[in-house]
Amino acid sequence: MERKMQFFPKNHYFCTTYRYVPMQKDRNMADSYRKAAYEGDAKAMNNLGVCYRRGTGVVQNLEMAFQWYMKAAELGDVYGIFNVAECYFKGEGVEKDLTKAFEWYLKAADMGDKQAQVNVANAYYLGQGVASDHPRAYLWYREAAFQGHIQSQKNLGAAHWNGDGAEKDVAEAAFWYELAAQGGDPQAQFATGWFLLTGTGVPQNKTLGLRWIHKATAQGYQPAIDYCREHGLSIY
């Protein structure tokens, strides 16, 4: 009996990296950012915050980092806005507050920041800082997916496969998994291959299906390797 494809659940992770424009590498970078920040340069304010967080050219001070991120954010700098959200999410330099973190991620997401869009989607899906709302999560994953975020593309595939936050639609699931597969994701490559091998949601094409599965096995993706062995298929 043909074993059904076991699609993995969504990965709901939040970005844990503070954002900044390319920074100088000399020892005096903090001083140069401070000078520009006092002259009203929002990007310099954000980067000065990064310096304080890292202890680069200054004594490490998370509270000062948050203050400079906030100054940048209040001037509309998207990286500053994102970093304010990060501080609230982690409780770095300010008391942890998931509701405020969500609000600031949403500001950055509305400005088109891809990772913020993912974080907003995750917050809606998990109910962190906002009431759980899977359809809204789907919409934000879609925004990030349109910008090429591979995990969001897979999340959309899973949403349609499971009917979770979106209409159950196998053809739509296959579409999003293939998009992620084209980005090099081995799980999505395996899923795309399985759709084609079995004719699920797409016209059956065993040759092309095996080709996609081989892309996954070439990356050492164990479920794809196991599937080939169980079904008497070549691994590479």
N, C-alpha and C positions, 0 to 999 in steps of 0.2 A: 504493500500500500504506500502511495506517495506520501511522504511526511510533509506536513504543512510548514511553510517558512515561519520561523520564530523571529519576528521582528523585535528588536530591543526597544525598551522604553525610552522616552525622551531623556536627554541630559539637561537638567536644569541647574546651570552653574552661573555664578555671578563673576564678572570680571574682578580680578584682585590686583590690577596694575594701575597705578596712577598715570594720568595722561599729561603730556607736555609736548611742546614743540621742540625740535632739535636743540640741544643745549650745548653751550660752549664747553670746552674741555680744560681751559686754563684754571689756575687756582683762584683767580679773581672773579670768577663767574658770578658769585653771589653779589659782589659789589656792583658789577655792571648791571645785573638784573634789578638790584635795589634802586640804582640811579634811574633806570628806565621806568621802574614801577612808580617812583615818586613823581615822574613826569606824566603819569597817566597811561602807561602802556599795559594793557590788560594781560597780554601774553607774558610779559616780563613778571607781572604779579604772580601769575600761575607758576611760572618757572622758579621764582623765588620761593614759593611755597614748597616746590619739589626739593629745592636746596635744603630748606629747614627740615623736611621730612627725612632726607638722606644724611643730613649732617655734612653737606658738601660746601665748604668755604665758610660755614657757620657752625655753631654748636647745635646739635640736633634738638629740635623743639617742635613737637607735634602740634601744640596749641598755636604757635606762630604759623606753622604750615597751613592749618585750617583757616586762620585769619586771612592769610594772603590768597588762598583759594577763594574764599568768600568775596574778597575785594574784586578779584577777577570775574567771579560769577555775577556779581552785581552790575558789572559793566557788560555782561552778555557774552563773555568768553566761554565757548562750549566746553573746553577742557577744564576750566575752572569750575563750571557747573557740574561736570561729571565728577571731579575730584571732591567737591563738597558732598556729593552723594556717597562717594566711597568712604569719606570720613564718618558720616552718619551710619553707614552700613557696618563699618568695622569698629566704630567707637574709638577712632584715633583722633586725638586732639579735641574731641567733643564727646558728649555722652551719646552712647549708641541709641539710635532711634530709627527703626525700620520704616516708620511712616514718613518721616522727613527724608530718609534715603530715597524712598520711592518717589516722592514729590520732585526731588532734584533730578533723579534719573529721568523722570518723565519730561522735565524741561529740556534736558539734553536730547532725549529721543525725539521730541517735537522739532528740534533743530536739525534732525537728520543724522545724529550720531549713531552709528551702527551698533556698537557695543551697548550703549544705553538702551537702544531698542530691545536688544536681547535681554538685558536685565529687567526691563519693564515687563516683557513677556513672561520671564521666569517668576517675577513677583506676582503677576496675575495668576499664573498657573499654580503656584505653591501657596498663595495667600499670605505672602510676606510683606507686611506694611500696607496691604490693601486687601479687600475682600477677594477671595478666590473667584476667578471668572475665566473659564477656559476659552470661551469664544473670543474674549478680548485678548487673551494670551495668543491665540491663533493669529489675530490681526497684526499684532506686533511682531510675531515671528515672521510673518509674511513681509513686513517692511524690511526686516533685516535680511531675509532671504533674497529679496530683490536687489540688495546691495552685495550679494555674493557670500553671505554668511552660511557656511556649509552645514553646521549643526542645526541652524534654523530651517534650512531646506529639508533636512532629515526629519525635524520635528513636524513640519507640515505633512510630510509623507506619512508619519506615524499617526498624525491627527486624522487624516483621511482613511487610513487603514483601520483604525480603531473606532472611528466615528466619535472622536473625543475633541469637542470644541469646534468641530466642523462636520459637515455631512459625510457619512461613510461613502467613499468613492474610490474604488480600487484603481481605476484608471488615473485619477488625480494623484493617488499615492505613488503610482509608478512614475508619473511625470516628475514629482519632486525628488524621489530617490534617484532618478536618472540624472537630474540636474546636479545633485550632490556627488554622484558617481563621476561625472565629468570633471568635478573639482578635485578628484583623486582620493576620495574617502573610501577605504576598503569595505566598510560595512555596506555603504550605499552601492558599491560596485557588485557586491555579492547579491544584494536585494534585487538590483536591476537585472543581473544575470538570471536570478530565479524567476522573476516575472516573465522574462523572455523564454526561458526553458519550458515553463509550464503554461505559457499563454494566459497568464493571469493579468488582466487589466490592459494587455497589449496583444497584438497579433503574435502568435507563437513563432519563434525563430531560434531553434536550438543552437545553431552555429554561433550566432551573435551572443546568445545567452552564455554559452560556455566561454566565449572570449571575455565577457565581462567578469565572469567568475574567476578566470585565470588572472585578471588584473588584481583581484583581491588576494588570491593565493600567492601571487608574486610578492605581495607585501607582507606575507606571513600571517594573513588573517585566518585564524584557526577554525572558526565555524565554516568558512568556505572550504578549507582543506578537508575537514571532517565530512562535509556534504559530498565532496567529490569521491572520497573513499567509500562512503556508504552507498553511493549510487553507481560505482564502477566507472567513474569518469576520470580522465587524466587530470593530474593536479596542476601541471604546468603546460 
